Structures are given as structure tokens and as C-alpha cells.
């Protein structure tokens, strides 16, 4: 058979239906943006450290101090993300609760006492100066509790003492009130009406229901304590230093505290705490009102109006160094004994270090098994820094 002409072949090819062209594939969906990495307390220490001249010791010590208070005061995830995302990380500290802010300031004060040549940032002071026109100090707004109902029925020195307890408690509650509410009480002071119950009630009416309830509950609690104090003071033998220690460090008061410390070590810690308080109460001649208040069960409220601070009398007492079974933390305890005995370190600095130890050890003693490794690392980090302080002062560890 003759071959088809080339022209016919081309025509045939041109008439052939082309194969369907596949639709272009849809582009793959973009991968979801990864969630931002969680900001840790260690990160917060680095981001909030600021400028430090001594990069070898003071810098790491400041980072550790910030990370430590972040961890043990349980800074919120929101606050940590703010620290990690803001150019001015220090602005995020406004999100701290008053208690967290106090702990943060104490840690930095302790750090500055160890490194006095470094500059402690005064952002809070600068902020306070810029806001001076609107800020109302609670101490200025509530210089007296005389006008707060219900009226105090005690008389004489007992009445005066209860009013002092009330005033200190009200000032503490006031820290959570906004400026407009504080201003109302301050205006009462300016008008010279601090003892006017009607004027005080008008300001109390501006408080939010939870705030108003807190005032009512606290005054009722303190009125009961005041009545007990007056009753205790009728018998001098009932509130001597021995009775004070028996009340404050009673076995029942230790329940739920240092539960991880058992047996002979726990007994030793309790006995040493009691001995320290007995000595302090006797040597420093604690005032009758303070002693009677502690015996009456007033606890920390008793110290608010006294020259004696409540801070050394935790569980355990400051200066009692407890072994908790984590080698790194027990080594830290031994270092703290060296601090206590090192006269070359100023007393104020030693006291600050011991307060920090007391706070941390109470937390570490109750650490859960899954946190022991992290706790050991924290103990070693702090221990190393304090060892350098002790050895640089020329004392033995």
C-alpha cells in the first residue's frame, strides 16, 4: 500500500482532539505559623537584667536573682510573654501583683547589697515621680482607723493598740484600691474628719463589693484579736517569752510546713527555731502588746505595729539551716552557715542572705519529685555565687 502523503498525515494530526490538560494543582496550604516559644524565667532574667558593669559575677548573679523570684513567685505566662515581646521589657513589670513586686524588689536589693558598686535601676522611683500628681499613698489616706465602724469598745492602751492593728491592716488592703478610692479617704484627712464615721462610710461605699467585704472581715478579725490581747494581758505570766514561743512555734503551727523534712532533722529545725525566738524575745525585751498578741493568736498581724519584724520568724526561723535531702541544696545550707559566721560580711548583707535562704529553703523542702533536678540546679547556681562572696571576704567555708 502506498504511503499516505505527508500533507494528509499532517491534516490528520491537526484534526485529532488534543488530550485534556490537567488543571494546575492547588498550591499547598501554608504551614501554620509556629507558636511563639514560651518565655522562661531564665529568659526573663536575661531580658530584665539591664546594664551591669561586672559581666562575670554581678551580671549572672542579677539574672539568677530575677529568675529565682520569677519562678518562686509564679509569674504568669502573660507577663513572661510580655517580657519576651516588648522592646522595653521592664514596662511589663506593671503586671506583677503587689506581692510579686515586693519579692522582685527584695531580690534586686539583695543583689545590690552583694554588688554595691553596681547601679540599681530606679524605674519605679522615676515612674512614681512622673505620676506624683495623681498618686495617693495609702499611709497618707489612712493615718487613723478611728472613724471605721464598728467602733472600738476597748479603752485606754488596749484601744490604742487595736486601732494601730486596724490602721496597718487597712493600709495593706488599700494597696489594691484605685486612685479615686484612695483620694476619697485622703480628702477626709484634708478636711480633718478622720474620726468622722459618716465621712469614712461615704468613702467605704465607693469600694467594690469584694474590697468592702475584705475591710469588714479584717476589722472583725482584728477586733476579736484585740479582745483576746486585753484578756491575756490581765495575767503577766501568760504572755512571757516562753508562752510566746509556745504559741508561735506550737506543733500544730508546723503542720503543712517543711513536710518533706522528717525525723531527727525536722525535730532539730523546730527546736532551733524555738530557741532563736526565745533568745530574741528575752534579749530584745519584746513589748507586752507584741507578746500578748502572739499568745492570743494574732500571728503576723502582731508584728505590723512592732519594732520587731515578722520576717525572721517563719518556718523555720531565719538562721536555721535545714537539710532537705538534695545534695546541692544541702551544700547551700553549709555555705549559709559560713555566711552566718563570717564577720567580714556586713551584718545587713548577712541578714539579707539569710532571709533569702529561709524563703527559698521552705519552698525547696516541699518540692515534688519531678522538680528535684531543677531545684538542684537552682541551689547550685545560688550556692556558687554566695561561695564567691564568702571567699572574697576572706572567710572559710
C-alpha positions as CSV (number, residue, x, y, z in Angstrom):
1,X,0.0,0.0,0.0
2,X,1.2,3.4,-0.9
3,X,2.2,5.6,1.9
4,X,-0.1,8.5,2.7
5,X,1.1,11.8,1.5
6,X,2.8,13.9,4.2
7,X,0.1,16.5,3.8
8,X,-2.7,14.1,4.7
9,X,-0.7,12.9,7.7
10,X,-0.4,16.5,8.9
11,X,-4.1,17.1,8.3
12,X,-5.0,14.0,10.2
13,X,-2.8,15.1,13.0
14,X,-4.4,18.5,13.1
15,X,-7.9,17.1,13.3
16,X,-7.0,14.8,16.2
17,X,-8.7,16.0,19.5
18,X,-6.0,17.2,21.9
19,X,-5.6,15.4,25.2
20,X,-7.2,17.2,28.0
21,X,-4.8,19.4,30.0
22,X,-4.9,18.7,33.7
23,X,-5.9,21.6,35.9
24,X,-3.0,23.1,37.8
25,X,-2.6,21.6,41.3
26,X,-3.7,23.9,44.1
27,X,-0.8,25.3,45.9
28,X,-0.1,23.5,49.2
29,X,-1.6,25.3,52.2
30,X,1.0,27.3,54.0
31,X,2.3,25.6,57.2
32,X,0.7,27.1,60.3
33,X,3.0,29.7,61.9
34,X,4.8,28.1,64.8
35,X,3.6,29.2,68.2
36,X,6.0,31.6,69.8
37,X,8.3,29.9,72.1
38,X,7.4,30.1,75.7
39,X,9.4,32.7,77.6
40,X,11.1,31.1,80.7
41,X,12.1,32.6,83.9
42,X,15.7,32.2,82.8
43,X,14.9,34.3,79.7
44,X,13.2,36.9,81.9
45,X,16.4,37.2,84.0
46,X,18.4,37.9,80.9
47,X,15.9,40.4,79.4
48,X,15.3,42.3,82.6
49,X,18.9,42.4,83.7
50,X,19.8,45.8,82.2
51,X,23.2,47.3,82.2
52,X,25.8,45.7,84.5
53,X,29.4,46.7,84.7
54,X,30.7,43.4,86.2
55,X,29.8,40.9,83.4
56,X,31.5,38.0,85.1
57,X,29.9,37.9,88.5
58,X,27.3,40.7,89.0
59,X,25.6,40.1,85.7
60,X,24.9,36.4,86.1
61,X,24.0,36.9,89.8
62,X,21.4,39.5,88.8
63,X,20.0,37.2,86.1
64,X,19.7,34.4,88.7
65,X,18.0,36.7,91.2
66,X,15.4,37.7,88.7
67,X,14.9,34.2,87.5
68,X,14.6,33.0,91.1
69,X,11.8,35.4,92.1
70,X,10.1,34.8,88.8
71,X,10.0,31.0,89.5
72,X,9.0,31.1,93.1
73,X,6.5,33.9,92.8
74,X,5.0,32.1,89.8
75,X,4.9,34.9,87.2
76,X,2.1,34.5,84.8
77,X,2.6,33.3,81.2
78,X,1.1,36.6,80.0
79,X,3.7,38.5,81.9
80,X,6.5,36.3,80.6
81,X,5.3,36.7,77.0
82,X,5.2,40.5,77.5
83,X,8.8,40.4,78.8
84,X,9.8,38.4,75.7
85,X,7.9,40.5,73.2
86,X,8.3,44.1,74.3
87,X,11.2,46.3,73.4
88,X,11.1,47.8,76.9
89,X,10.7,44.6,78.9
90,X,10.8,46.5,82.3
91,X,7.4,48.0,81.4
92,X,5.9,44.6,81.7
93,X,6.7,44.6,85.4
94,X,3.5,46.6,85.9
95,X,1.7,43.3,85.5
96,X,3.2,42.0,88.8
97,X,0.9,41.7,91.8
98,X,2.0,43.8,94.8
99,X,3.4,40.7,96.5
100,X,5.3,39.7,93.4
101,X,6.7,43.3,93.0
102,X,7.8,43.3,96.6
103,X,9.6,40.0,96.2
104,X,11.2,41.3,93.0
105,X,12.5,44.5,94.6
106,X,13.8,42.5,97.6
107,X,15.8,40.2,95.3
108,X,17.3,43.1,93.5
109,X,18.1,44.8,96.8
110,X,19.8,41.7,98.0
111,X,21.7,41.5,94.7
112,X,22.8,45.2,95.0
113,X,24.0,44.6,98.6
114,X,26.3,41.9,97.3
115,X,27.5,44.2,94.4
116,X,27.3,47.7,95.9
117,X,29.4,49.2,93.0
118,X,26.6,48.3,90.6
119,X,23.7,50.7,89.9
120,X,20.2,49.5,90.9
121,X,17.7,50.8,88.4
122,X,15.2,53.2,89.8
123,X,12.5,52.8,87.2
124,X,9.9,52.6,90.0
125,X,11.0,55.7,91.6
126,X,11.1,57.5,88.3
127,X,7.6,56.3,87.5
128,X,6.4,57.5,90.9
129,X,7.9,60.9,90.3
130,X,6.2,61.2,86.9
131,X,2.9,60.2,88.4
132,X,3.2,62.2,91.6
133,X,0.3,64.5,90.7
134,X,-2.1,61.5,90.7
135,X,-0.6,59.0,93.1
136,X,-2.1,58.8,96.6
137,X,-0.1,57.0,99.3
138,X,-2.2,54.7,101.4
139,X,-0.4,55.8,104.5
140,X,-1.4,59.4,103.9
141,X,-5.0,58.3,103.0
142,X,-5.4,56.2,106.1
143,X,-3.4,57.7,109.0
144,X,-6.0,56.5,111.5
145,X,-8.7,53.8,111.9
146,X,-10.7,55.8,114.4
147,X,-13.6,56.5,112.1
148,X,-14.1,53.0,110.8
149,X,-17.2,51.2,112.1
150,X,-17.8,49.2,114.1
151,X,-16.5,51.5,116.9
152,X,-13.7,50.1,119.1
153,X,-15.2,49.3,122.6
154,X,-11.9,48.7,124.3
155,X,-10.5,51.6,126.4
156,X,-7.1,53.1,127.2
157,X,-3.9,51.4,126.0
158,X,-5.9,48.4,124.7
159,X,-8.0,50.6,122.5
160,X,-4.9,52.4,121.2
161,X,-3.2,49.1,120.3
162,X,-6.3,47.7,118.5
163,X,-6.5,51.0,116.5
164,X,-2.9,50.5,115.4
165,X,-3.6,47.0,114.3
166,X,-6.6,48.2,112.4
167,X,-4.7,51.0,110.7
168,X,-1.9,48.8,109.5
169,X,-4.4,46.2,108.1
170,X,-6.4,48.9,106.3
171,X,-3.2,50.4,104.8
172,X,-2.3,46.9,103.5
173,X,-5.8,46.5,102.0
174,X,-5.7,50.0,100.5
175,X,-2.8,49.0,98.2
176,X,-5.3,47.2,96.0
177,X,-7.7,50.2,95.7
178,X,-7.5,52.5,92.7
179,X,-6.6,56.2,93.0
180,X,-10.1,57.6,93.1
181,X,-11.0,55.5,96.1
182,X,-7.8,56.4,97.9
183,X,-8.4,60.1,97.1
184,X,-11.7,60.0,98.9
185,X,-10.1,58.9,102.1
186,X,-7.3,61.4,101.6
187,X,-9.8,64.2,101.2
188,X,-11.4,63.1,104.5
189,X,-7.9,63.6,106.1
190,X,-7.5,67.0,104.5
191,X,-10.9,68.1,105.9
192,X,-9.8,66.9,109.4
193,X,-12.5,64.3,109.6
194,X,-10.5,61.1,110.1
195,X,-12.7,60.3,113.2
196,X,-16.0,61.1,111.4
197,X,-17.7,57.8,110.8
198,X,-20.2,59.2,108.3
199,X,-17.4,60.6,106.1
200,X,-15.5,57.4,106.3
201,X,-18.7,55.4,105.4
202,X,-19.2,57.6,102.3
203,X,-15.7,56.5,101.1
204,X,-16.3,52.9,102.0
205,X,-19.4,52.9,99.9
206,X,-17.2,53.6,96.8
207,X,-15.3,50.3,97.3
208,X,-16.1,47.4,95.1
209,X,-18.1,44.6,97.0
210,X,-15.0,42.3,97.4
211,X,-13.0,45.2,98.7
212,X,-15.7,46.3,101.1
213,X,-16.1,42.8,102.3
214,X,-12.4,42.5,102.9
215,X,-12.5,45.6,105.1
216,X,-15.4,44.2,107.1
217,X,-13.9,40.8,107.6
218,X,-10.5,42.2,108.6
219,X,-11.9,44.6,111.1
220,X,-14.0,41.8,112.7
221,X,-10.9,39.5,112.8
222,X,-8.8,42.2,114.5
223,X,-11.5,43.1,117.0
224,X,-11.5,39.5,118.2
225,X,-7.7,39.6,118.5
226,X,-7.8,42.9,120.3
227,X,-10.3,41.5,122.9
228,X,-8.1,38.4,123.4
229,X,-5.0,40.6,123.8
230,X,-6.7,42.6,126.5
231,X,-7.7,39.4,128.3
232,X,-4.2,37.9,128.1
233,X,-2.6,41.0,129.5
234,X,-4.5,40.5,132.8
235,X,-2.0,37.8,133.7
236,X,1.6,38.7,133.1
237,X,2.8,35.1,133.4
238,X,0.5,34.1,130.5
239,X,2.5,36.1,127.9
240,X,6.1,35.8,128.9
241,X,8.7,34.8,126.3
242,X,8.2,31.1,127.0
243,X,4.5,31.4,126.3
244,X,5.1,33.5,123.2
245,X,7.3,30.8,121.6
246,X,4.9,28.0,122.7
247,X,2.2,29.8,120.8
248,X,4.1,30.8,117.7
249,X,6.0,27.6,117.2
250,X,3.5,25.1,118.6
251,X,3.5,21.7,117.0
252,X,0.2,22.5,115.3
253,X,1.7,25.5,113.6
254,X,4.2,23.4,111.8
255,X,1.6,21.2,110.0
256,X,1.8,21.7,106.3
257,X,5.3,23.3,106.6
258,X,8.5,21.6,105.7
259,X,6.6,18.4,105.2
260,X,9.4,16.8,103.3
261,X,11.8,17.1,106.3
262,X,11.3,14.2,108.6
263,X,12.5,12.6,111.8
264,X,15.5,13.9,113.7
265,X,16.2,16.7,111.1
266,X,12.7,18.1,111.5
267,X,12.9,17.9,115.3
268,X,16.2,19.8,115.2
269,X,14.8,22.5,112.9
270,X,11.8,23.1,115.2
271,X,14.0,23.1,118.4
272,X,16.4,25.6,116.8
273,X,13.6,27.9,115.7
274,X,12.1,27.9,119.2
275,X,15.5,28.6,120.8
276,X,16.2,31.5,118.4
277,X,12.8,33.1,119.2
278,X,13.2,32.6,122.9
279,X,16.6,34.3,122.9
280,X,15.4,37.2,120.7
281,X,12.3,37.8,122.8
282,X,14.3,37.8,126.0
283,X,17.4,39.7,124.9
284,X,15.4,42.4,123.0
285,X,12.7,42.7,125.6
286,X,9.7,42.4,123.3
287,X,6.9,44.8,124.2
288,X,4.0,43.4,126.3
289,X,1.4,44.2,123.5
290,X,3.5,42.2,121.0
291,X,3.9,39.2,123.3
292,X,0.3,39.2,124.3
293,X,-0.8,39.5,120.7
294,X,1.3,36.5,119.6
295,X,-0.1,34.4,122.5
296,X,-3.6,35.5,121.5
297,X,-3.1,34.1,118.1
298,X,-2.6,37.3,116.2
299,X,0.3,35.8,114.1
300,X,1.9,38.2,111.6
301,X,-0.6,41.0,112.4
302,X,1.1,41.4,115.7
303,X,4.4,42.4,114.1
304,X,2.9,45.1,111.9
305,X,2.8,47.7,114.7
306,X,6.0,46.5,116.5
307,X,9.7,47.4,116.1
308,X,10.2,43.6,115.7
309,X,9.8,42.3,112.2
310,X,7.9,39.1,111.4
311,X,10.3,38.1,108.6
312,X,12.8,36.2,110.8
313,X,10.1,34.1,112.4
314,X,9.0,31.9,109.6
315,X,9.1,28.1,109.4
316,X,12.0,27.6,110.0
317,X,13.3,30.8,111.7
318,X,15.8,32.7,109.7
319,X,19.3,31.3,110.5
320,X,18.1,27.7,110.9
321,X,19.6,25.8,108.0
322,X,17.7,22.7,107.2
323,X,18.9,19.7,105.2
324,X,16.3,18.7,102.6
325,X,17.9,15.7,101.0
326,X,19.0,17.3,97.8
327,X,22.8,17.4,97.9
328,X,23.2,20.7,96.1
329,X,20.7,22.4,98.4
330,X,22.3,20.8,101.5
331,X,25.7,22.2,100.3
332,X,24.0,25.6,100.0
333,X,22.9,25.2,103.7
334,X,26.5,24.6,104.7
335,X,27.5,27.7,102.8
336,X,24.9,29.7,104.7
337,X,26.4,28.6,108.0
338,X,29.7,30.1,106.8
339,X,27.9,33.3,105.8
340,X,26.4,33.5,109.3
341,X,29.8,33.1,110.9
342,X,31.6,35.5,108.5
343,X,32.2,38.7,110.4
344,X,33.9,40.3,107.4
345,X,30.5,40.4,105.6
346,X,28.4,43.3,106.8
347,X,25.6,42.3,109.1
348,X,22.9,43.8,106.9
349,X,24.2,41.7,104.0
350,X,24.3,38.6,106.1
351,X,20.8,39.2,107.3
352,X,19.6,39.7,103.7
353,X,21.3,36.4,102.6
354,X,19.7,34.5,105.5
355,X,16.3,35.9,104.7
356,X,16.6,34.8,101.1
357,X,17.8,31.4,102.2
358,X,14.8,31.0,104.6
359,X,12.4,31.9,101.9
360,X,14.0,29.5,99.3
361,X,14.6,26.6,101.6
362,X,11.0,26.5,102.8
363,X,10.0,26.2,99.1
364,X,12.7,23.7,98.2
365,X,11.9,21.4,101.1
366,X,8.4,20.8,99.7
367,X,9.5,20.3,96.1
368,X,7.8,17.5,94.1
369,X,9.9,14.6,92.8
370,X,9.7,15.8,89.2
371,X,11.2,19.2,90.2
372,X,14.1,17.9,92.2
373,X,16.6,18.1,89.3
374,X,15.6,21.7,88.5
375,X,15.8,22.6,92.2
376,X,19.2,21.1,92.5
377,X,20.4,23.2,89.6
378,X,18.9,26.4,91.2
379,X,20.6,25.5,94.5
380,X,24.0,25.1,92.9
381,X,23.7,28.3,91.0
382,X,22.9,30.3,94.1
383,X,25.4,28.4,96.2
384,X,28.3,29.1,93.7
385,X,27.5,32.8,93.8
386,X,27.4,33.0,97.6
387,X,30.6,30.9,97.9
388,X,32.4,33.6,95.9
389,X,31.1,36.2,98.2
390,X,32.3,34.4,101.3
391,X,35.7,33.5,99.9
392,X,36.2,37.0,98.6
393,X,35.5,38.3,102.1
394,X,38.3,36.1,103.4
395,X,36.2,33.6,105.3
396,X,36.3,29.8,105.3
397,X,33.5,27.6,104.1
